[in-house]
Amino acid sequence: MHYVLVVGSHRTPSQSRKVANYIEKRLKKDNGKNTVDIFDLGEIDLPFWNMPMWEKDSDMRKAWAPYAKRLAKADAFVMIAPEWGGMVPAELKNLFLLADRYELAHKPALIVSVSSGRSGGYPVSELRMSSYKNTYICYLPSHVIVRKVEDVLNNQKMVKKDKGDYYIKNRMNYELQCLAEYGKALKKVRKSGVFDYKQFPFGM
């Protein structure tokens, strides 16, 4: 299984990248055949979307092409979204404007929201509300909210006495197992041949 972990923070380094590093190690430990690409928006200079993106030979489309190839290789995604002012960061919203059905469609994605405090629910709602429409990405019904992120996921150890860290690691591990099963199942869905992107390129 090939996973792409999208780090939605603009900052480098970031707590969201720390979460991605934890997930990468977890995925490789669970299955030695798994491959992982960390798509860190703090390290990538994506073009900023505007209407010329739709023009076939536009400079923007050419600049996007190598990143599109990285996303297209994924069997499953983890969308790591920090909560900034109750929203997902602008670069992450921009990614969903640049990407389309050819990179993300009918592929499973686990939402992992990140907060330095007790919040973290807004990015989950925002991503579920709008980012799937034209990309056809398939979010898992459940998600993970990493609250007080500075205090958790700092290593791979499972220590029951450290209740907060133990809980979020246990939950994360469970959701990653679920993501793997969705990844297997949706491969068959994509191969079914029923999707007509020429007649129905966009969601309603």
C-alpha positions in Angstrom: 0.0 0.0 0.0 1.3 3.4 -0.9 0.3 6.2 1.4 0.6 10.0 0.9 0.6 12.0 4.2 -0.4 15.6 3.4 1.0 18.0 6.1 -1.3 21.0 5.9 0.8 23.4 7.9 2.8 26.2 6.2 5.3 26.2 9.1 8.7 24.4 9.0 9.2 22.6 11.3 5.7 22.1 12.6 3.7 19.9 15.0 1.7 18.6 12.1 5.0 17.3 10.5 5.7 15.6 13.9 2.4 13.9 13.6 3.2 12.8 10.1 6.5 11.4 11.2 4.8 9.3 13.8 2.2 8.0 11.3 5.0 7.2 8.8 6.8 5.0 11.3 3.6 3.4 12.4 2.6 2.5 8.8 6.0 1.0 8.0 6.0 -1.0 11.3 2.5 -2.4 10.6 3.5 -3.6 7.2 7.1 -3.7 5.9 5.8 -3.4 2.3 4.0 -0.1 2.9 5.6 2.9 1.2 5.0 6.5 2.5 5.3 9.9 0.8 5.2 12.9 3.2 3.7 15.7 1.2 4.6 18.6 3.4 3.1 21.9 2.3 5.6 23.8 4.4 8.4 22.5 2.2 6.6 22.6 -1.2 6.1 25.7 -3.3 2.7 25.0 -4.9 1.3 27.5 -7.4 -1.6 29.5 -6.1 -4.8 28.5 -7.9 -6.6 30.8 -10.2 -8.7 30.4 -13.4 -5.8 29.9 -15.9 -5.3 26.5 -14.1 -8.1 25.2 -16.3 -6.2 26.1 -19.5 -4.5 23.0 -21.0 -1.0 24.5 -21.5 -1.0 27.1 -18.7 2.2 27.6 -16.7 0.2 26.9 -13.6 -0.8 23.4 -14.8 2.8 22.7 -15.8 4.0 23.7 -12.3 1.4 21.5 -10.7 2.2 18.5 -12.8 5.0 16.9 -10.7 3.0 17.3 -7.6 -0.1 15.8 -9.2 2.0 12.7 -10.1 3.0 12.2 -6.5 -0.6 12.4 -5.3 -1.8 10.1 -8.2 0.4 7.3 -6.9 -1.4 7.1 -3.6 -3.6 4.2 -2.6 -4.7 6.1 0.5 -4.2 9.5 2.1 -3.9 11.0 5.6 -4.9 14.6 5.6 -3.2 16.3 8.6 -4.8 19.7 9.2 -3.8 22.1 12.0 -6.6 24.4 13.2 -5.6 28.0 12.6 -8.2 30.5 13.8 -10.9 27.8 13.6 -10.0 26.9 9.9 -7.7 24.8 7.9 -4.6 26.6 6.5 -4.8 28.4 3.2 -2.2 26.2 1.5 -4.3 23.1 2.3 -7.4 24.7 0.8 -5.3 25.7 -2.2 -4.3 22.0 -2.6 -7.9 21.0 -3.0 -8.4 23.6 -5.7 -5.4 22.4 -7.6 -6.0 18.7 -7.3 -8.9 17.0 -9.1 -10.4 13.6 -9.7 -7.3 12.2 -11.5 -5.3 12.5 -8.3 -7.8 11.9 -5.4 -10.9 10.4 -6.8 -12.4 7.3 -5.0 -9.3 7.0 -2.7 -9.8 6.8 1.1 -8.5 9.5 3.3 -8.2 9.7 7.1 -8.6 13.2 8.5 -6.2 14.0 11.3 -6.9 17.4 12.9 -4.2 19.0 15.1 -4.6 21.5 17.9 -2.2 23.0 20.5 -5.1 23.3 22.9 -8.5 21.5 23.4 -10.1 22.5 20.1 -9.4 20.8 16.7 -12.9 20.0 15.5 -13.3 22.8 12.9 -10.9 21.4 10.3 -12.7 18.1 10.3 -16.0 19.8 9.5 -14.4 22.1 6.9 -12.8 19.3 5.0 -15.9 17.1 5.1 -18.1 20.0 4.0 -16.3 21.1 0.8 -13.0 19.4 -0.2 -14.6 16.3 -1.6 -17.0 17.9 -4.2 -14.8 18.0 -7.3 -12.0 15.8 -6.1 -14.2 12.8 -5.2 -11.9 11.9 -2.3 -13.5 9.5 0.1 -13.1 10.4 3.8 -13.4 7.7 6.4 -16.5 8.0 8.6 -14.2 8.5 11.6 -11.3 10.8 12.2 -8.6 11.7 14.7 -8.3 14.9 16.6 -4.8 15.4 18.2 -5.4 17.8 21.0 -2.5 19.4 23.1 -0.2 18.1 20.3 3.0 19.2 22.0 2.4 16.6 24.7 1.7 13.6 22.6 3.1 11.5 19.7 6.7 12.4 20.6 7.8 8.7 20.4 6.5 5.3 19.4 6.2 3.9 22.9 2.8 2.8 24.3 2.8 3.7 28.0 -0.6 3.2 29.7 0.3 5.5 32.6 0.6 8.4 30.2 -3.2 8.4 29.5 -3.4 11.2 27.0 -0.6 9.9 24.8 -1.6 6.3 25.1 -5.2 7.1 24.1 -4.3 9.1 21.0 -1.8 6.5 19.9 -4.2 3.7 20.4 -6.9 5.6 18.4 -4.5 6.5 15.7 -3.3 2.9 15.3 -6.9 1.7 15.0 -7.8 4.3 12.4 -4.8 3.5 10.3 -5.8 -0.1 10.3 -9.2 0.9 9.1 -7.6 3.1 6.4 -5.6 0.1 5.1 -8.8 -1.9 4.7 -10.6 0.9 2.9 -7.5 1.2 0.7 -7.8 -2.4 -0.4 -11.5 -2.2 -1.0 -11.5 1.1 -3.0 -8.8 -0.3 -5.4 -11.5 -2.6 -6.7 -14.0 0.3 -6.9 -11.6 2.4 -9.0 -11.1 -0.6 -11.4 -14.8 -1.1 -11.9 -15.0 1.2 -14.9 -18.3 2.8 -13.9 -16.9 6.3 -13.5 -17.5 8.8 -16.3 -15.3 11.8 -15.7 -15.9 13.2 -19.2 -19.7 13.4 -18.7 -19.7 14.1 -15.0 -16.3 15.8 -14.1 -17.6 17.6 -11.1 -19.8 16.9 -8.1 -23.2 18.6 -7.6 
